[in-house]
Amino acid sequence: MQREQISVFDIFKIGVGPSSSHTLGPWRAAQQFIGLLVKNNQLDQVEQVKILLYGSLAKTGKGHGTDVAILLGMSGADPVTFDVNAIDSTVETIKSNQQLQLNGTNSIHFNYTDDLIFLFHESLPFHPNAVTFQAFMNNGKAVSETYYSIGGGFVVKEGENGSEKEQVELPFPVEKASDLLHWCLTTGLKVSEVVLENELAWRKENETKEGILQHFHVMKDCTYRGCHTTGFLPGGLNVARRAAALNKRLMGDQPYSDYKSWIMAIRNGGNSFNYILDWVSCFALAVNEENASFGRVVTAPTNGAAGVIPAVLQYYIAFCNGYEEEKIIQFIACASEIGSIFKKGATISAAMGGCQAEIGVSSAMAAAALTECLGGSQRQVLMAAEIAMEHHLGLTCDPIGGLVQVPCIERNTMGAIKAITASQLALQSNPDKAKVSLDAVVNTMWETALDMNSKYKETSDGGLATNIPISLPEC
């Protein structure tokens, strides 16, 4: 049996908000379907397409931009490089002209209302996030494929299980936290060092490090942009952006033209508890406000939880003197391994496990990474991850209006603060006396996910989504 092999670039992906499972995943699925048509020399024969959205993708698809992502993906746009400022105009042109240019080359008639179908009351058994693409050819034939967006931007085609990609020989294969600890203790390597050794099976060391730093640059640019952008979030809830106002209150009227001078000014501004707490919240708010506005973010491990790791990383940079490339690489590499353990042993999809699978996992990842970078032992790193997740168990996903805004954005601030607290607890504790292991909490999270009612799994059928009228202002 093939085991899933997960790279740092599987856990961290550059994409467009607001949701990794509802935006980035469907975008990638559309690209895969178009790629299949190209591979089989069928693209030029297509006269019509129909897209069927099932389950959670149907129920909260419009709020999450699933329709937008699919249209862009089928048009040949890539979420890593496509100009986010052109999203609205591009989609509006497709709708108004009723023309969809497949892969940017084959223009076909497309009626948004008739050809993109939201099946609100139908769900497929493999996963709640399902989309079927149907292409009808000029020779009377048709091609149909179903894809599942299983969280974090991961996509699985019907009939596959996600482990079909080419297997490599990893020097330190890891399925569970106990495997990771075994390799760390027998070799003396840190968690991040185990990750970087495994990454050598896919690419050269300098390529991995350059790729990690590219992801960091997207994180920091997103944080900086979010801290300097005012206005209201799209979607109809009229949620006001808060990061920019908080940034201004903390910084005053002094303008800073670039990230480096801004972060240095933050560092020089003090180190009181309230000051640091406000900044951690500001960092997290900034990223997720950008995410909610179809901005470019890094899934960490998902879009809905994209603010936790950047917020804790910015905390480390600003208040722990962590602004060094090697330290940033160490932080992100370590975090990725914790995310992969949850992906293999449980889920990182809110549609499968509620928000514990997103904010909880991201908090565990951040706690582990911060602990290693602050000098914690390998056991303390795993302990920090366990503590962070333990106190997210049972967290539901109940977005108001199907939007990644309320309560999602504030939850990122909570996840970041919990991660820092978990790290401090682990650093001040003897992990040999811990009663709960990371593997135990991974198993518990999965059992909790299986027991959780579907209305608390990103469907907007329960919780805050049904108890807060969408006409009310944010609390």
ChimeraX attribute file (.defattr): number of C-alpha atoms within 10 A of each C-alpha:
attribute: neighborCount
match mode: 1-to-1
recipient: residues
	/A:1	4
	/A:2	9
	/A:3	13
	/A:4	18
	/A:5	21
	/A:6	20
	/A:7	19
	/A:8	22
	/A:9	16
	/A:10	17
	/A:11	25
	/A:12	26
	/A:13	23
	/A:14	23
	/A:15	27
	/A:16	30
	/A:17	31
	/A:18	31
	/A:19	30
	/A:20	33
	/A:21	30
	/A:22	34
	/A:23	30
	/A:24	35
	/A:25	27
	/A:26	34
	/A:27	31
	/A:28	23
	/A:29	30
	/A:30	26
	/A:31	23
	/A:32	18
	/A:33	23
	/A:34	22
	/A:35	17
	/A:36	15
	/A:37	18
	/A:38	13
	/A:39	10
	/A:40	9
	/A:41	10
	/A:42	17
	/A:43	19
	/A:44	15
	/A:45	16
	/A:46	22
	/A:47	18
	/A:48	18
	/A:49	21
	/A:50	17
	/A:51	22
	/A:52	17
	/A:53	25
	/A:54	24
	/A:55	24
	/A:56	29
	/A:57	32
	/A:58	26
	/A:59	23
	/A:60	24
	/A:61	26
	/A:62	18
	/A:63	25
	/A:64	26
	/A:65	24
	/A:66	26
	/A:67	25
	/A:68	19
	/A:69	28
	/A:70	25
	/A:71	25
	/A:72	27
	/A:73	25
	/A:74	23
	/A:75	23
	/A:76	19
	/A:77	20
	/A:78	18
	/A:79	22
	/A:80	15
	/A:81	11
	/A:82	15
	/A:83	13
	/A:84	15
	/A:85	10
	/A:86	9
	/A:87	16
	/A:88	11
	/A:89	10
	/A:90	14
	/A:91	17
	/A:92	12
	/A:93	12
	/A:94	19
	/A:95	16
	/A:96	11
	/A:97	11
	/A:98	14
	/A:99	16
	/A:100	25
	/A:101	17
	/A:102	22
	/A:103	20
	/A:104	13
	/A:105	12
	/A:106	15
	/A:107	17
	/A:108	16
	/A:109	15
	/A:110	21
	/A:111	18
	/A:112	18
	/A:113	9
	/A:114	10
	/A:115	15
	/A:116	18
	/A:117	17
	/A:118	23
	/A:119	16
	/A:120	16
	/A:121	10
	/A:122	15
	/A:123	18
	/A:124	13
	/A:125	9
	/A:126	13
	/A:127	18
	/A:128	24
	/A:129	29
	/A:130	29
	/A:131	30
	/A:132	20
	/A:133	20
	/A:134	19
	/A:135	21
	/A:136	16
	/A:137	17
	/A:138	12
	/A:139	9
	/A:140	9
	/A:141	10
	/A:142	15
	/A:143	15
	/A:144	13
	/A:145	16
	/A:146	19
	/A:147	24
	/A:148	25
	/A:149	28
	/A:150	26
	/A:151	27
	/A:152	30
	/A:153	29
	/A:154	22
	/A:155	23
	/A:156	20
	/A:157	18
	/A:158	15
	/A:159	10
	/A:160	10
	/A:161	11
	/A:162	16
	/A:163	14
	/A:164	12
	/A:165	9
	/A:166	6
	/A:167	13
	/A:168	12
	/A:169	11
	/A:170	15
	/A:171	14
	/A:172	15
	/A:173	16
	/A:174	24
	/A:175	18
	/A:176	17
	/A:177	20
	/A:178	14
	/A:179	14
	/A:180	22
	/A:181	20
	/A:182	13
	/A:183	18
	/A:184	20
	/A:185	12
	/A:186	8
	/A:187	10
	/A:188	13
	/A:189	15
	/A:190	21
	/A:191	28
	/A:192	23
	/A:193	15
	/A:194	22
	/A:195	26
	/A:196	21
	/A:197	16
	/A:198	23
	/A:199	23
	/A:200	17
	/A:201	15
	/A:202	15
	/A:203	10
	/A:204	12
	/A:205	15
	/A:206	10
	/A:207	13
	/A:208	20
	/A:209	19
	/A:210	13
	/A:211	15
	/A:212	21
	/A:213	17
	/A:214	12
	/A:215	21
	/A:216	21
	/A:217	13
	/A:218	17
	/A:219	26
	/A:220	20
	/A:221	17
	/A:222	24
	/A:223	27
	/A:224	22
	/A:225	20
	/A:226	27
	/A:227	25
	/A:228	15
	/A:229	16
	/A:230	15
	/A:231	11
	/A:232	15
	/A:233	18
	/A:234	16
	/A:235	18
	/A:236	12
	/A:237	19
	/A:238	15
	/A:239	18
	/A:240	14
	/A:241	20
	/A:242	19
	/A:243	28
	/A:244	21
	/A:245	15
	/A:246	20
	/A:247	21
	/A:248	14
	/A:249	10
	/A:250	15
	/A:251	15
	/A:252	9
	/A:253	9
	/A:254	9
	/A:255	10
	/A:256	13
	/A:257	8
	/A:258	11
	/A:259	14
	/A:260	13
	/A:261	12
	/A:262	17
	/A:263	19
	/A:264	16
	/A:265	15
	/A:266	19
	/A:267	17
	/A:268	11
	/A:269	14
	/A:270	12
	/A:271	13
	/A:272	8
	/A:273	8
	/A:274	10
	/A:275	13
	/A:276	18
	/A:277	15
	/A:278	15
	/A:279	21
	/A:280	27
	/A:281	25
	/A:282	24
	/A:283	32
	/A:284	32
	/A:285	29
	/A:286	30
	/A:287	36
	/A:288	34
	/A:289	34
	/A:290	25
	/A:291	30
	/A:292	26
	/A:293	20
	/A:294	23
	/A:295	22
	/A:296	26
	/A:297	31
	/A:298	31
	/A:299	32
	/A:300	32
	/A:301	31
	/A:302	31
	/A:303	33
	/A:304	33
	/A:305	36
	/A:306	30
	/A:307	40
	/A:308	39
	/A:309	34
	/A:310	27
	/A:311	29
	/A:312	28
	/A:313	28
	/A:314	23
	/A:315	24
	/A:316	22
	/A:317	18
	/A:318	22
	/A:319	18
	/A:320	14
	/A:321	12
	/A:322	18
	/A:323	17
	/A:324	10
	/A:325	14
	/A:326	11
	/A:327	19
	/A:328	22
	/A:329	21
	/A:330	23
	/A:331	29
	/A:332	27
	/A:333	28
	/A:334	29
	/A:335	33
	/A:336	27
	/A:337	25
	/A:338	28
	/A:339	27
	/A:340	27
	/A:341	23
	/A:342	26
	/A:343	22
	/A:344	17
	/A:345	16
	/A:346	22
	/A:347	26
	/A:348	32
	/A:349	31
	/A:350	27
	/A:351	30
	/A:352	25
	/A:353	30
	/A:354	31
	/A:355	29
	/A:356	27
	/A:357	34
	/A:358	33
	/A:359	34
	/A:360	33
	/A:361	36
	/A:362	35
	/A:363	38
	/A:364	37
	/A:365	35
	/A:366	36
	/A:367	38
	/A:368	36
	/A:369	35
	/A:370	30
	/A:371	28
	/A:372	26
	/A:373	19
	/A:374	18
	/A:375	11
	/A:376	21
	/A:377	18
	/A:378	22
	/A:379	22
	/A:380	25
	/A:381	33
	/A:382	30
	/A:383	28
	/A:384	35
	/A:385	32
	/A:386	29
	/A:387	26
	/A:388	32
	/A:389	29
	/A:390	21
	/A:391	17
	/A:392	22
	/A:393	22
	/A:394	22
	/A:395	22
	/A:396	26
	/A:397	31
	/A:398	27
	/A:399	26
	/A:400	27
	/A:401	25
	/A:402	21
	/A:403	27
	/A:404	28
	/A:405	26
	/A:406	20
	/A:407	17
	/A:408	22
	/A:409	23
	/A:410	16
	/A:411	23
	/A:412	30
	/A:413	29
	/A:414	18
	/A:415	32
	/A:416	33
	/A:417	23
	/A:418	24
	/A:419	31
	/A:420	24
	/A:421	16
	/A:422	29
	/A:423	30
	/A:424	18
	/A:425	17
	/A:426	26
	/A:427	21
	/A:428	11
	/A:429	14
	/A:430	12
	/A:431	19
	/A:432	9
	/A:433	7
	/A:434	14
	/A:435	7
	/A:436	13
	/A:437	17
	/A:438	26
	/A:439	18
	/A:440	13
	/A:441	21
	/A:442	26
	/A:443	14
	/A:444	17
	/A:445	28
	/A:446	21
	/A:447	14
	/A:448	18
	/A:449	28
	/A:450	14
	/A:451	11
	/A:452	17
	/A:453	13
	/A:454	21
	/A:455	18
	/A:456	26
	/A:457	26
	/A:458	31
	/A:459	27
	/A:460	22
	/A:461	21
	/A:462	19
	/A:463	15
	/A:464	18
	/A:465	23
	/A:466	14
	/A:467	10
	/A:468	15
	/A:469	12
	/A:470	14
	/A:471	9
	/A:472	10
	/A:473	11
	/A:474	13
	/A:475	7
